[in-house]
């Protein structure tokens, strides 16, 4: 959408954004309705997926991991929500206090179950599709390396081994 110079108002910009979102979501309407989640929840989950993975296949598998955690009443444990809650760039280091801070967004807080209170970014259509069509997986953990390759594991021991390997190879970004 292109707005003419005299049309650039907050109302016009927001209308264009909302119309575009509605248009893109319309093709997924039945999938969203059948997901057991409402549009707000799907967009919230998709916003996490957007920042956790780059490729479509990784996004769908990250979604599968998140659904496994949600279905088993686990914390989502997503670092991207901690960065958002702390108002930090993902290139900065998080403090122990920030990691443990309990608020409506920080899914690393051990007492938080379920989704954060709202989206943390504007997810792509790819991430929204992953949120409504996740890969069925038996994995509960994932971690990305410095080259954005995502590793999926079934348990905490496998997850720790991948992190140790990445540290040894100089590919750890945590």
Secondary structure, DSSP 8 states (H G I E B T S, - for coil): ----GGG--HHHHHHHHHHHHHHHHHTTHHHHHTTTS-HHHHHHHHHHHHHH-SSHHHHHHHHHHHHHHHHTT-----HHHHHHHHT--TTS---HHHHH--SSS-TTSTT--S--SS-SS---HHHHHHHHS----S--EEEE-TT--EEEESSHHHHHHHHHHHHHHT----
